Amino acid sequence: MIKRDTTWISGWNPEDEQYWESTGKAVARRNLIWSIIAEHLGFSIWLVWSIVATKLPQAGFNYTTDQLFQLVALPGLIGSLIRFPYTFAVTAFGGRNWTIISAAVLFIPTIALAYFVTQPDTPFWMMLIVAATAGFGGGNFASSMANISFFYPDRMKGWALGLNAAGGNIGVSGVQLLTPILLGAGFVSFYMAAPGTSGLYLQNAGLMWLLPLTIAVIGAYFFMNNLTDARSTFKDQLVIVKRKHTWVMSYLYIGTFGSFIGYSAAFPLLLKTQFPTITVAIAFLGPLVGSLSRPLGGLLADKIGGARVTFWNFIAMGVATAGVMYFVDVKSYVGFLTMFLILFVATGIGNGSTYRMIPSIFREAKLREAKGSGEPGRLLAFKAAGIESAAALGFIGAIGACGGYLIPRGFGASIAATGGPHVALAVFLTFYVTCIALTWWYYMRKSFLARRAPSLAEARV
């Protein structure tokens, strides 16, 4: 029976269908909605520098192209690193409590950005620090996904996690669509436009998030819950680093989510350097299609298996990357954009399918360990699998997010050294080939599948 005070819920059991229909579904949906809102803002602020960096020269900042790519890349690195503590924060402080904290922290990068972009004499090292604080937004994903994984039954995790992630991911396209518009709107500014900016209100890139953040913090406070069943010690969760599949899936997730966030960060600046006559406002389309396709990846994984979807998706990513390489060489904007949009769609599908694999892999392992211990052992296995898979979701998400740093830095280094992104794209293509091989070796081979029977049918990886 469910027990709760104003913020904590105990007796949470979404695997019980009667409990789920009578009580669990409504509570889970409410927490999912506010989780998506907070995560959406986190992604938006995390990627705001992807647009801001393209406008700095116009605002009077004398930074080189490589330095601009560094400003785009650094939030990705910080976001990746900060996901590690954020992963374990949910079980330590509670999902509701941590959502409030993690959303409130985002006032730091937004206010700092609003001030320093009006100071063209700001040294590059200081601007790097300001950009780095945007990485706080990247941490929200790890805690949000870990939290939501506790609320939904295993049969619905693919869809729920995909929807949660997509709601966050779409913040990338939102920031890249809205920011260029608001940079020319002085009516929401608290400052006068800085001299020499030609009416460019760059501070709006930070100020625009203050009201939405306030709403997110208040909403999380009043409408979200903590789960006592999700409490766990750091030591209990740290066991995931000993699991081989934690590291295999981390590698694959660099290929899916790392590609999505890395390409999202780099795409506006890449467009500006390779096709100077094209407006960067079109860049929002990439993250948009990648975000919208993520729930599809989770849904397909629920239906036909995450490993199968992931395997073929990496092949599609490889083909699309080769297409981008060809069209950027021949300077065909239409071909370049088409191939990149296909690549973004594939990253979204891959995000959903790989994340669906993680809970199933950990549940299957725990059920195998509990075999022969009866129903009590099976229930304990479900609980332990929930704790470990939640930790793994955040941990793997943290490692995968390093693509947000590696891809922009790769493009910046490639352009600085050769004048174009071809070398970086060749490296990315090679990486996707290794992801195809790993997916087949660990999750597609018949000999591997045979060793995992009979619990495979239950786990449906």
C-alpha positions as CSV (number, residue, x, y, z in Angstrom):
1,M,0.0,0.0,0.0
2,I,1.3,3.5,-0.8
3,K,2.4,5.7,2.0
4,R,3.5,9.3,1.6
5,D,4.0,12.6,3.4
6,T,4.1,15.9,1.5
7,T,7.1,14.9,-0.6
8,W,8.2,11.3,0.0
9,I,6.3,8.2,-1.3
10,S,7.0,4.7,0.1
11,G,5.6,1.4,-1.1
12,W,6.2,2.2,-4.8
13,N,5.5,-0.9,-7.0
14,P,4.9,-0.1,-10.6
15,E,5.4,-3.7,-11.7
16,D,2.0,-4.5,-10.0
17,E,-0.5,-3.8,-12.7
18,Q,-3.4,-3.2,-10.3
19,Y,-1.3,-0.7,-8.3
20,W,-0.1,0.9,-11.5
21,E,-3.5,1.5,-12.9
22,S,-5.1,2.7,-9.6
23,T,-2.2,4.9,-8.3
24,G,1.1,4.7,-10.0
25,K,0.3,5.9,-13.5
26,A,-1.0,9.3,-12.5
27,V,1.9,10.0,-10.1
28,A,4.5,8.8,-12.6
29,R,3.0,11.0,-15.3
30,R,3.0,14.1,-13.1
31,N,6.6,13.6,-12.2
32,L,7.5,12.9,-15.8
33,I,6.0,16.2,-16.9
34,W,7.9,18.3,-14.5
35,S,11.1,16.3,-15.1
36,I,10.8,17.0,-18.8
37,I,10.3,20.7,-18.2
38,A,13.4,21.0,-15.9
39,E,15.5,18.8,-18.2
40,H,14.4,20.8,-21.2
41,L,15.7,24.0,-19.7
42,G,18.9,22.2,-18.7
43,F,19.6,21.2,-22.3
44,S,18.7,24.7,-23.6
45,I,21.2,26.4,-21.3
46,W,23.8,23.7,-21.9
47,L,23.8,24.4,-25.6
48,V,23.2,28.2,-25.6
49,W,26.8,28.8,-26.4
50,S,26.4,27.0,-29.7
51,I,24.6,30.1,-30.9
52,V,26.3,32.7,-28.7
53,A,29.7,31.8,-30.1
54,T,28.6,32.5,-33.6
55,K,27.6,36.0,-32.7
56,L,30.6,37.0,-30.6
57,P,32.7,38.4,-33.5
58,Q,29.7,40.6,-34.5
59,A,29.5,41.8,-30.9
60,G,33.2,42.9,-30.9
61,F,35.0,39.9,-29.4
62,N,38.2,39.2,-31.2
63,Y,38.4,35.4,-30.8
64,T,39.8,33.0,-33.4
65,T,37.7,30.3,-35.0
66,D,39.4,27.6,-32.9
67,Q,38.7,29.7,-29.7
68,L,35.0,29.9,-30.7
69,F,34.9,26.1,-31.1
70,Q,36.5,25.8,-27.6
71,L,33.7,28.0,-26.1
72,V,31.2,25.7,-27.8
73,A,33.0,22.5,-26.6
74,L,33.8,23.3,-23.0
75,P,30.2,23.1,-21.7
76,G,30.0,19.6,-23.2
77,L,33.1,18.6,-21.2
78,I,31.8,20.1,-17.9
79,G,28.4,18.6,-18.5
80,S,29.9,15.2,-19.0
81,L,32.0,15.3,-15.9
82,I,29.2,16.7,-13.7
83,R,26.9,14.0,-14.7
84,F,28.8,11.5,-12.4
85,P,27.8,13.2,-9.1
86,Y,24.3,14.0,-10.5
87,T,23.8,10.3,-11.2
88,F,24.0,9.4,-7.6
89,A,22.3,12.5,-6.3
90,V,18.8,11.1,-6.9
91,T,19.2,8.1,-4.5
92,A,20.9,10.3,-2.0
93,F,18.6,13.4,-1.9
94,G,15.5,12.3,-3.7
95,G,14.3,13.0,-7.2
96,R,12.1,15.9,-6.4
97,N,14.7,17.5,-4.1
98,W,17.5,17.2,-6.7
99,T,15.3,18.5,-9.5
100,I,14.8,21.7,-7.4
101,I,18.5,22.1,-6.7
102,S,19.7,21.3,-10.2
103,A,17.2,23.7,-11.8
104,A,18.1,26.5,-9.4
105,V,21.8,26.2,-10.1
106,L,21.1,27.2,-13.7
107,F,20.7,30.8,-12.6
108,I,24.5,31.0,-12.4
109,P,25.3,30.4,-16.1
110,T,22.4,32.5,-17.4
111,I,23.2,35.6,-15.3
112,A,26.9,35.3,-15.9
113,L,26.3,35.0,-19.7
114,A,24.0,38.0,-19.7
115,Y,26.7,40.2,-18.1
116,F,29.9,39.1,-19.8
117,V,28.7,39.1,-23.4
118,T,28.1,42.9,-23.0
119,Q,31.9,43.3,-22.2
120,P,33.9,42.9,-25.4
121,D,37.1,43.4,-23.6
122,T,36.5,40.2,-21.5
123,P,39.7,38.0,-21.8
124,F,39.3,34.6,-23.4
125,W,40.1,32.7,-20.2
126,M,37.3,34.5,-18.4
127,M,34.8,33.7,-21.1
128,L,35.9,30.1,-21.0
129,I,34.9,30.0,-17.3
130,V,31.5,31.6,-18.1
131,A,30.9,29.1,-20.8
132,A,32.0,26.2,-18.5
133,T,29.2,27.0,-16.1
134,A,26.6,26.2,-18.8
135,G,27.8,22.6,-18.3
136,F,25.6,22.5,-15.2
137,G,22.7,22.1,-17.6
138,G,24.2,19.0,-19.0
139,G,24.2,17.3,-15.6
140,N,20.4,17.5,-15.3
141,F,19.9,14.7,-17.9
142,A,21.7,12.1,-15.7
143,S,19.7,12.8,-12.6
144,S,16.4,13.2,-14.5
145,M,16.8,9.9,-16.3
146,A,17.9,8.0,-13.2
147,N,14.8,9.5,-11.3
148,I,12.2,8.6,-14.0
149,S,13.5,5.1,-14.4
150,F,12.2,4.4,-10.8
151,F,8.7,5.6,-11.6
152,Y,7.8,3.3,-14.6
153,P,7.4,-0.5,-14.9
154,D,10.0,-2.2,-17.0
155,R,7.6,-2.8,-19.9
156,M,7.2,1.0,-20.3
157,K,10.7,2.2,-19.6
158,G,11.7,2.5,-23.2
159,W,8.9,4.8,-24.0
160,A,9.0,6.8,-20.7
161,L,12.8,7.3,-20.8
162,G,12.6,8.1,-24.5
163,L,9.9,10.7,-23.9
164,N,11.8,12.2,-21.0
165,A,15.0,12.4,-23.0
166,A,13.3,13.7,-26.1
167,G,11.7,16.5,-24.0
168,G,15.1,17.5,-22.8
169,N,16.9,17.0,-26.1
170,I,14.4,19.2,-27.9
171,G,15.7,22.1,-25.7
172,V,18.7,22.1,-28.0
173,S,16.6,22.9,-31.1
174,G,14.5,25.3,-29.0
175,V,17.6,27.4,-27.9
176,Q,19.0,27.4,-31.5
177,L,15.6,28.6,-32.9
178,L,14.7,31.2,-30.3
179,T,18.1,32.7,-29.4
180,P,18.9,34.2,-32.8
181,I,15.4,35.8,-32.7
182,L,15.7,37.3,-29.2
183,L,19.2,38.6,-29.8
184,G,17.7,41.3,-31.9
185,A,14.9,42.1,-29.4
186,G,15.7,44.8,-27.0
187,F,12.4,44.8,-25.3
188,V,13.4,42.0,-22.9
189,S,16.8,43.4,-22.1
190,F,17.9,44.8,-18.8
191,Y,20.8,46.6,-20.4
192,M,21.4,48.9,-23.2
193,A,23.1,47.4,-26.3
194,A,26.9,47.6,-25.9
195,P,28.7,50.0,-28.2
196,G,29.6,48.5,-31.6
197,T,27.1,45.7,-31.4
198,S,24.8,47.2,-34.1
199,G,21.7,46.6,-32.1
200,L,22.6,43.0,-31.1
201,Y,21.3,42.3,-27.7
202,L,23.5,39.3,-26.9
203,Q,22.6,39.4,-23.2
204,N,19.1,38.1,-24.0
205,A,20.7,34.7,-24.6
206,G,21.0,34.5,-20.8
207,L,18.1,36.7,-19.6
208,M,15.5,34.7,-21.6
209,W,15.7,31.7,-19.2
210,L,15.2,33.5,-15.9
211,L,11.4,33.2,-15.9
212,P,11.2,29.6,-17.2
213,L,13.7,28.5,-14.6
214,T,11.7,30.2,-11.8
215,I,8.6,28.2,-13.0
216,A,10.5,25.0,-13.2
217,V,11.8,25.3,-9.6
218,I,8.4,26.2,-8.2
219,G,6.7,23.4,-10.2
220,A,9.2,20.8,-9.0
221,Y,8.7,21.9,-5.4
222,F,4.9,21.6,-5.5
223,F,4.3,18.7,-7.9
224,M,7.2,16.2,-7.8
225,N,7.9,13.4,-5.4
226,N,10.8,11.5,-3.8
227,L,10.6,7.7,-3.7
228,T,11.8,6.0,-0.5
229,D,12.3,2.8,-2.5
230,A,14.8,4.6,-4.7
231,R,17.1,5.4,-1.7
232,S,20.5,3.7,-1.9
233,T,24.1,4.2,-0.7
234,F,26.8,5.4,-3.0
235,K,28.6,2.1,-2.3
236,D,25.6,0.0,-3.5
237,Q,25.5,1.9,-6.7
238,L,29.2,2.0,-7.4
239,V,29.1,-1.7,-8.1
240,I,28.1,-0.8,-11.6
241,V,31.7,0.1,-12.5
242,K,32.5,-3.6,-12.1
243,R,29.9,-4.6,-14.6
244,K,31.4,-5.2,-18.1
245,H,28.3,-4.1,-19.9
246,T,28.4,-0.7,-18.1
247,W,31.6,0.0,-20.1
248,V,30.4,-1.5,-23.3
249,M,27.2,0.5,-23.3
250,S,29.1,3.6,-22.3
251,Y,31.2,3.3,-25.5
252,L,28.1,2.7,-27.6
253,Y,26.3,5.7,-26.0
254,I,29.2,8.0,-27.0
255,G,28.3,7.0,-30.5
256,T,24.6,7.8,-30.1
257,F,24.0,10.5,-27.5
258,G,27.6,11.8,-27.8
259,S,27.1,12.3,-31.5
260,F,23.7,14.0,-30.9
261,I,25.0,16.5,-28.4
262,G,28.3,17.0,-30.1
263,Y,26.8,17.7,-33.5
264,S,24.2,19.9,-31.9
265,A,26.9,22.0,-30.3
266,A,29.1,22.2,-33.4
267,F,26.5,22.5,-36.2
268,P,25.8,26.2,-36.1
269,L,29.5,27.2,-36.1
270,L,30.2,24.5,-38.7
271,L,27.5,25.9,-41.0
272,K,29.0,29.4,-40.5
273,T,32.5,28.3,-41.4
274,Q,31.7,26.0,-44.3
275,F,28.8,27.9,-45.8
276,P,29.2,31.6,-44.7
277,T,26.2,32.8,-46.8
278,I,23.8,30.5,-45.0
279,T,22.1,31.8,-41.8
280,V,22.8,29.7,-38.7
281,A,19.1,30.0,-37.8
282,I,18.5,26.8,-39.9
283,A,20.8,24.9,-37.5
284,F,17.9,24.2,-35.1
285,L,16.5,21.6,-37.5
286,G,19.2,19.1,-36.7
287,P,18.6,18.8,-33.0
288,L,14.9,19.0,-33.6
289,V,14.7,15.9,-35.8
290,G,17.2,14.2,-33.5
291,S,15.0,14.9,-30.5
292,L,11.7,13.9,-32.1
293,S,13.2,10.6,-33.3
294,R,14.4,9.6,-29.8
295,P,11.1,8.2,-28.5
296,L,10.8,6.2,-31.8
297,G,14.1,4.5,-30.9
298,G,12.8,3.6,-27.5
299,L,9.5,2.4,-28.9
300,L,11.2,0.3,-31.6
301,A,13.5,-1.2,-29.0
302,D,10.5,-2.1,-26.8
303,K,8.9,-3.9,-29.8
304,I,11.8,-5.6,-31.6
305,G,14.8,-5.4,-29.3
306,G,17.3,-2.6,-28.5
307,A,20.3,-4.4,-29.8
308,R,18.8,-5.0,-33.2
309,V,17.8,-1.3,-33.5
310,T,21.1,-0.1,-32.3
311,F,23.1,-2.3,-34.7
312,W,21.3,-1.1,-37.9
313,N,21.2,2.4,-36.6
314,F,25.0,2.6,-36.4
315,I,25.2,1.4,-40.0
316,A,22.8,4.3,-41.0
317,M,25.0,6.7,-39.0
318,G,28.1,5.5,-40.9
319,V,26.4,6.0,-44.3
320,A,25.2,9.4,-43.4
321,T,28.6,10.5,-42.1
322,A,30.1,9.4,-45.4
323,G,27.5,11.4,-47.2
324,V,28.4,14.5,-45.2
325,M,32.0,14.0,-46.0
326,Y,31.2,13.9,-49.7
327,F,28.9,16.9,-49.8
328,V,31.1,19.2,-47.7
329,D,34.0,18.4,-50.1
330,V,32.0,19.4,-53.2
331,K,30.5,22.4,-51.3
332,S,26.9,21.3,-51.8
333,Y,24.8,22.9,-49.1
334,V,21.6,21.0,-49.9
335,G,23.4,17.6,-49.9
336,F,25.3,18.6,-46.7
337,L,22.2,19.6,-44.9
338,T,20.2,16.5,-46.0
339,M,22.9,14.1,-44.9
340,F,23.4,15.9,-41.6
341,L,19.6,15.8,-40.9
342,I,19.6,12.0,-41.6
343,L,22.6,11.7,-39.2
344,F,20.7,13.6,-36.6
345,V,17.6,11.4,-37.0
346,A,19.9,8.3,-36.5
347,T,21.5,9.8,-33.4
348,G,18.0,10.2,-31.9
349,I,16.9,6.7,-32.7
350,G,20.2,5.3,-31.4
351,N,19.8,7.3,-28.1
352,G,16.4,5.7,-27.5
353,S,17.5,2.2,-28.4
354,T,20.7,2.1,-26.4
355,Y,19.0,3.6,-23.3
356,R,16.3,0.9,-23.6
357,M,19.0,-1.8,-23.5
358,I,20.4,-0.7,-20.2
359,P,17.6,-1.5,-17.8
360,S,17.0,-4.8,-19.6
361,I,20.6,-5.9,-19.4
362,F,20.8,-5.2,-15.6
363,R,17.4,-6.8,-14.9
364,E,18.3,-9.9,-16.9
365,A,21.6,-10.2,-14.9
366,K,19.9,-9.9,-11.6
367,L,17.1,-12.3,-12.5
368,R,19.8,-14.8,-13.5
369,E,21.5,-14.4,-10.1
370,A,18.2,-14.9,-8.3
371,K,17.2,-18.0,-10.2
372,G,15.9,-20.7,-7.9
373,S,15.3,-18.4,-4.9
374,G,11.6,-18.2,-5.5
375,E,9.3,-15.2,-5.6
376,P,10.9,-13.3,-2.7
377,G,14.3,-13.6,-4.5
378,R,12.7,-12.4,-7.7
379,L,11.2,-9.3,-6.1
380,L,14.5,-8.4,-4.5
381,A,16.2,-8.9,-7.8
382,F,13.8,-6.4,-9.4
383,K,14.6,-3.9,-6.7
384,A,18.3,-4.4,-7.0
385,A,18.1,-4.2,-10.8
386,G,16.2,-0.9,-10.5
387,I,18.9,0.6,-8.3
388,E,21.8,-0.5,-10.5
389,S,20.1,0.3,-13.8
390,A,19.3,3.8,-12.5
391,A,22.9,4.3,-11.6
392,A,24.1,2.9,-14.9
393,L,21.7,5.2,-16.8
394,G,23.4,8.2,-15.3
395,F,26.9,6.8,-15.4
396,I,26.6,5.8,-19.0
397,G,25.0,9.1,-19.8
398,A,27.9,10.9,-18.3
399,I,30.5,9.1,-20.4
400,G,28.3,9.5,-23.5
401,A,28.1,13.2,-23.0
402,C,31.8,13.6,-23.6
403,G,30.9,13.6,-27.3
404,G,29.6,17.1,-26.6
405,Y,33.3,18.1,-26.1
406,L,35.1,15.8,-28.5
407,I,33.1,16.5,-31.6
408,P,33.3,20.4,-31.5
409,R,37.0,20.1,-30.6
410,G,37.5,17.7,-33.4
411,F,35.9,20.0,-35.9
412,G,37.8,23.0,-34.6
413,A,41.2,21.2,-34.7
414,S,40.4,19.8,-38.2
415,I,39.5,23.2,-39.6
416,A,42.5,24.9,-38.0
417,A,44.9,22.3,-39.4
418,T,43.4,21.6,-42.9
419,G,40.8,24.3,-43.5
420,G,37.9,21.8,-43.4
421,P,36.1,19.2,-41.3
422,H,37.0,16.2,-43.5
423,V,39.6,14.7,-41.1
424,A,37.3,15.0,-38.1
425,L,34.4,13.3,-40.0
426,A,36.7,10.5,-41.1
427,V,37.6,9.9,-37.4
428,F,33.9,9.8,-36.5
429,L,33.1,7.4,-39.3
430,T,35.9,5.0,-38.0
431,F,34.4,5.2,-34.5
432,Y,30.9,4.2,-35.8
433,V,32.5,1.1,-37.5
434,T,33.8,0.0,-34.1
435,C,30.4,0.6,-32.5
436,I,28.8,-1.7,-35.2
437,A,31.4,-4.4,-34.3
438,L,30.9,-4.1,-30.6
439,T,27.1,-4.2,-30.8
440,W,27.2,-7.3,-32.9
441,W,29.9,-9.0,-30.7
442,Y,28.2,-8.5,-27.4
443,Y,24.5,-8.3,-28.2
444,M,23.8,-9.9,-31.6
445,R,25.8,-13.1,-31.8
446,K,23.9,-16.3,-31.5
447,S,26.4,-17.8,-29.2
448,F,26.0,-14.8,-26.9
449,L,22.2,-15.0,-27.0
450,A,22.3,-18.7,-26.2
451,R,24.3,-18.2,-23.1
452,R,21.7,-15.7,-21.8
453,A,18.7,-18.0,-22.2
454,P,16.2,-18.6,-20.8
455,S,16.0,-15.2,-19.1
456,L,16.4,-13.5,-22.5
457,A,12.8,-13.7,-23.3
458,E,12.0,-12.0,-20.0
459,A,14.5,-9.2,-20.5
460,R,13.8,-8.6,-24.2
461,V,17.1,-6.7,-24.8
